[in-house]
Amino acid sequence: MHADTGKPWTTATLRRRFITTELVSGAVLVSVVIAVADESGGILDVFAITVLSLIIFWLTEVFAHTVAAQRRRRDTDVLSVRSSVRAAVADSRGLLLAGIPPLIFLLLGLVGVGDGEVAYWTALWVQVALLAVVGWIAFGGPRIAWYWRVGGALATAGLGMLAILLKILVH
Protein backbone atom coordinates (compact mmCIF):
# COMPACT_ATOMS: atom_id res chain seq x y z
CA MET A 1 0.00 0.00 0.00
CA HIS A 2 1.10 3.50 -0.79
CA ALA A 3 1.80 5.37 2.47
CA ASP A 4 0.42 8.69 1.21
CA THR A 5 -2.78 7.54 -0.48
CA GLY A 6 -3.54 4.16 1.09
CA LYS A 7 -4.00 2.74 -2.42
CA PRO A 8 -2.12 -0.30 -3.70
CA TRP A 9 1.16 0.32 -5.49
CA THR A 10 0.85 0.27 -9.26
CA THR A 11 3.58 -0.58 -11.73
CA ALA A 12 3.56 3.04 -12.84
CA THR A 13 4.06 4.24 -9.26
CA LEU A 14 6.95 1.83 -8.76
CA ARG A 15 8.52 2.96 -12.05
CA ARG A 16 8.29 6.64 -11.14
CA ARG A 17 9.53 6.27 -7.57
CA PHE A 18 12.21 3.59 -7.79
CA ILE A 19 13.35 2.83 -11.34
CA THR A 20 16.23 5.21 -11.95
CA THR A 21 19.43 5.15 -13.91
CA GLU A 22 21.25 5.32 -10.58
CA LEU A 23 19.52 2.16 -9.36
CA VAL A 24 20.48 0.21 -12.48
CA SER A 25 24.03 1.52 -12.70
CA GLY A 26 24.43 1.19 -8.93
CA ALA A 27 23.34 -2.45 -8.98
CA VAL A 28 25.80 -3.22 -11.77
CA LEU A 29 28.55 -1.21 -10.08
CA VAL A 30 28.11 -3.02 -6.76
CA SER A 31 28.06 -6.35 -8.61
CA VAL A 32 31.32 -5.54 -10.35
CA VAL A 33 32.96 -4.41 -7.09
CA ILE A 34 31.92 -7.65 -5.39
CA ALA A 35 32.95 -9.69 -8.42
CA VAL A 36 36.48 -8.32 -8.60
CA ALA A 37 36.99 -8.21 -4.83
CA ASP A 38 39.44 -10.87 -3.68
CA GLU A 39 37.34 -13.17 -1.52
CA SER A 40 40.46 -15.11 -0.47
CA GLY A 41 41.06 -12.31 2.07
CA GLY A 42 37.76 -13.20 3.70
CA ILE A 43 34.23 -11.89 3.63
CA LEU A 44 35.25 -8.90 5.76
CA ASP A 45 37.50 -7.66 2.94
CA VAL A 46 34.71 -8.04 0.38
CA PHE A 47 32.21 -6.32 2.68
CA ALA A 48 34.58 -3.44 3.49
CA ILE A 49 35.61 -2.78 -0.12
CA THR A 50 31.98 -2.92 -1.21
CA VAL A 51 30.83 -0.46 1.46
CA LEU A 52 33.72 1.93 0.84
CA SER A 53 33.29 1.76 -2.94
CA LEU A 54 29.56 2.35 -2.64
CA ILE A 55 30.10 5.41 -0.43
CA ILE A 56 32.77 6.84 -2.74
CA PHE A 57 30.66 6.30 -5.86
CA TRP A 58 27.57 7.74 -4.15
CA LEU A 59 29.47 10.86 -3.05
CA THR A 60 30.80 11.19 -6.59
CA GLU A 61 27.27 10.82 -7.97
CA VAL A 62 25.93 13.49 -5.60
CA PHE A 63 28.76 15.83 -6.52
CA ALA A 64 28.30 15.17 -10.24
CA HIS A 65 24.56 15.88 -10.00
CA THR A 66 25.27 19.07 -8.05
CA VAL A 67 27.78 20.26 -10.65
CA ALA A 68 25.57 19.26 -13.59
CA ALA A 69 22.60 21.10 -12.07
CA GLN A 70 24.52 24.34 -12.58
CA ARG A 71 24.24 24.01 -16.36
CA ARG A 72 20.58 25.04 -16.12
CA ARG A 73 21.43 28.20 -14.20
CA ARG A 74 21.69 31.44 -16.14
CA ASP A 75 24.44 33.88 -15.20
CA THR A 76 21.85 36.18 -13.66
CA ASP A 77 20.32 33.45 -11.45
CA VAL A 78 21.17 33.19 -7.78
CA LEU A 79 23.42 30.25 -6.96
CA SER A 80 21.70 27.84 -4.57
CA VAL A 81 24.15 25.10 -3.71
CA ARG A 82 21.94 23.85 -0.89
CA SER A 83 19.00 23.16 -3.20
CA SER A 84 21.33 21.64 -5.80
CA VAL A 85 22.81 19.27 -3.21
CA ARG A 86 19.35 18.41 -1.83
CA ALA A 87 18.12 17.53 -5.32
CA ALA A 88 21.34 15.60 -6.03
CA VAL A 89 20.93 13.50 -2.88
CA ALA A 90 17.35 12.68 -3.86
CA ASP A 91 18.32 11.90 -7.45
CA SER A 92 21.16 9.59 -6.46
CA ARG A 93 19.40 7.57 -3.76
CA GLY A 94 19.01 4.67 -6.20
CA LEU A 95 22.75 4.08 -6.08
CA LEU A 96 22.60 3.56 -2.31
CA LEU A 97 19.46 1.44 -2.54
CA ALA A 98 21.21 -0.83 -5.03
CA GLY A 99 23.86 -1.65 -2.45
CA ILE A 100 21.55 -2.71 0.36
CA PRO A 101 20.54 -6.24 -0.74
CA PRO A 102 24.04 -7.59 -1.40
CA LEU A 103 25.44 -5.89 1.69
CA ILE A 104 22.82 -7.64 3.82
CA PHE A 105 24.00 -11.03 2.54
CA LEU A 106 27.66 -10.12 2.93
CA LEU A 107 26.95 -8.95 6.48
CA LEU A 108 25.16 -12.22 7.26
CA GLY A 109 28.23 -14.09 6.07
CA LEU A 110 30.44 -11.77 8.09
CA VAL A 111 28.62 -12.41 11.37
CA GLY A 112 28.62 -16.15 10.77
CA VAL A 113 24.98 -16.74 9.90
CA GLY A 114 26.18 -18.61 6.83
CA ASP A 115 29.32 -19.57 5.01
CA GLY A 116 31.31 -16.64 3.63
CA GLU A 117 31.52 -18.10 0.14
CA VAL A 118 27.76 -18.70 0.07
CA ALA A 119 27.20 -15.10 1.21
CA TYR A 120 29.58 -13.89 -1.51
CA TRP A 121 27.79 -15.72 -4.32
CA THR A 122 24.36 -14.89 -2.90
CA ALA A 123 25.30 -11.20 -2.92
CA LEU A 124 26.11 -11.48 -6.63
CA TRP A 125 22.98 -13.43 -7.53
CA VAL A 126 20.69 -11.17 -5.50
CA GLN A 127 21.86 -8.30 -7.73
CA VAL A 128 20.92 -10.31 -10.82
CA ALA A 129 17.47 -10.84 -9.27
CA LEU A 130 17.21 -7.14 -8.37
CA LEU A 131 18.07 -6.17 -11.93
CA ALA A 132 15.51 -8.63 -13.29
CA VAL A 133 12.81 -7.09 -11.08
CA VAL A 134 13.85 -3.61 -12.20
CA GLY A 135 13.55 -4.65 -15.85
CA TRP A 136 10.19 -6.33 -15.19
CA ILE A 137 8.78 -3.20 -13.56
CA ALA A 138 10.35 -0.81 -16.09
CA PHE A 139 8.75 -2.55 -19.06
CA GLY A 140 5.39 -3.18 -17.41
CA GLY A 141 2.04 -1.61 -17.96
CA PRO A 142 -1.55 -2.50 -18.80
CA ARG A 143 -1.13 -2.55 -22.57
CA ILE A 144 2.41 -3.89 -22.71
CA ALA A 145 2.82 -7.39 -24.16
CA TRP A 146 4.24 -9.95 -21.74
CA TYR A 147 7.26 -10.61 -23.95
CA TRP A 148 8.43 -6.98 -23.54
CA ARG A 149 8.39 -7.43 -19.77
CA VAL A 150 10.23 -10.74 -19.97
CA GLY A 151 12.73 -9.28 -22.45
CA GLY A 152 13.29 -6.24 -20.26
CA ALA A 153 13.79 -8.41 -17.18
CA LEU A 154 16.22 -10.72 -18.99
CA ALA A 155 18.18 -7.88 -20.59
CA THR A 156 18.50 -5.98 -17.32
CA ALA A 157 19.43 -9.14 -15.40
CA GLY A 158 22.00 -9.81 -18.12
CA LEU A 159 23.97 -6.82 -16.87
CA GLY A 160 24.34 -8.55 -13.51
CA MET A 161 25.30 -11.76 -15.29
CA LEU A 162 28.12 -9.85 -16.98
CA ALA A 163 29.50 -9.03 -13.53
CA ILE A 164 29.42 -12.72 -12.61
CA LEU A 165 31.15 -13.56 -15.88
CA LEU A 166 33.77 -10.95 -15.02
CA LYS A 167 34.24 -12.63 -11.63
CA ILE A 168 34.79 -15.98 -13.31
CA LEU A 169 37.27 -14.50 -15.79
CA VAL A 170 39.23 -12.46 -13.23
CA HIS A 171 39.54 -15.16 -10.58
N, C-alpha and C positions, 0 to 999 in steps of 0.2 A: 504494500500500500504506500502511496505517496504521502509523505508526512504533512505537506502543506494542504492538499486537497482531500485526502482520505480516499481517493479513487485508486484503483489498481494501476500499477505501472504499465505503460504501453511500450511497444517497441520504439515508437517515435520518441517517447520521453527518455528512454534509456539511451537512444542514439544521441539526442541533444545534450544530455547531462554527462555521459561517461565516455562516449566514443570520440576520442581526440587523437590527433597525430602524436601527441606526447605519450598517450597510453600505448599506442602501437610501437612507436620507436623505443619507448622505455622498456616495454616487455622484451623486445629483441635485444636491446642493449644489455639488460640484466642477464638475459640468456647467454649472450656472448661472453660477458664477464665471468659468469659461473663456468661456462664451457672451457675457457682458457685458463681459469684458475688452476693451480697445481694442487689437486686434492691429496697428493702424497704428504703434504705438510699438515694434513688434518682438516677436519671440518671447520675448526676455528679460523684457519687461514682463509678458507673459501668464504666463510661468513663475513669476516672482517674486510676482505678486499671487495666483496659485493656491497656491503654497507657504505664503505668509504667511496667507492666508485659511484654509487647511486647518489650520495650527497654531493659529490663534486660535479657530476653531470647535471643534477637538479639546480645547483647554484649557478652553473654555467647557463642553463636554460632560462632561469629567472633573469639573469643579467642580459642575455641575448634578447629576450622579449622586451626588457626595459629599454635597451638601446634601440631596438627596432621600432618601438612605439614612438620614438622621437621623429621618425621620418614623416609622420602625419602632421607634425607640428609646424606651423608657419613661423617665420622669424618674428612676427609680431605677437605670437601667442605667449602666454605665461608658461614657464617651465614648471611642471608639477611632477617631480620625481616620485613623491609619495604615491600619487594615484597611478603612475606608471608601474611602480614596483607592486602595488596592490593588485593591479590587473595581471601583471606578469606571474605573480604567485598563483592566482586563480587559474590562469591559462596553463600553467605547467604542472598542476596537481596530478595529472595523469601519469607523469613520469614517476612520481613517488608511489602512486597507487599500483603501478606495474611491479614495483619491487616488493610489495607486501606478501603476496602468496609464496614466492620462492623463499623469502627470508623466514617465513614461519616454519617451513619444512627444514631449512638449514638450522634454525634455532632448535627445533625438536631433536635433530641429530646431535647438536652441540650439547644439549643437556642430558643426552643419553636415553631419550624416549625410544629411539630406534638406532639402527646402525648408521654410521656416518656416510657410507657409500650409498645406502638406500636413500638417505636424506638428500644427498647430492643429486642423484638421478631423478628423484621425485621433484626436486626443485626445477630441474630442466623440463621435465614432462608437464609439470603444472603450468609452465609458461606456454607450452604448445596448446594445452587445453584452454588457457586464458585467451590466447590469440584466436583459437577456433570460435570461442564464444563471441569475441569481439567481431569477427567476420560474419557470424550468424546474425548478430543484432544489426550490424551495419547494413547488411543487404536484405533486411526484412521489411515487411510491410504488407498491407492487406491485398494489394494487387501484384505482388512480386511472385513470380514463379518459384517453386521450391528449389529448382536446380540453380538459381542465382544465389540463394541462401547457402546451399551446400557448397557451391563453387567458391563463394566468398569465404566461408568457414575454412575450406581446405586450403585456399590460397594464402589466407592470413596465417593459418597454422603452419603452413610450409615455411614461413619465415623463421619460426621457432625450430623447425626441423633442420634448417640450415645451420643454426647454432649448434645443434647436436652433432651434425655432420662435421662441423668445424672441430668440435671436441674430439671426435673420433680421429680426425686427421692430425690434429696437433699432438695428441697424447698417444 
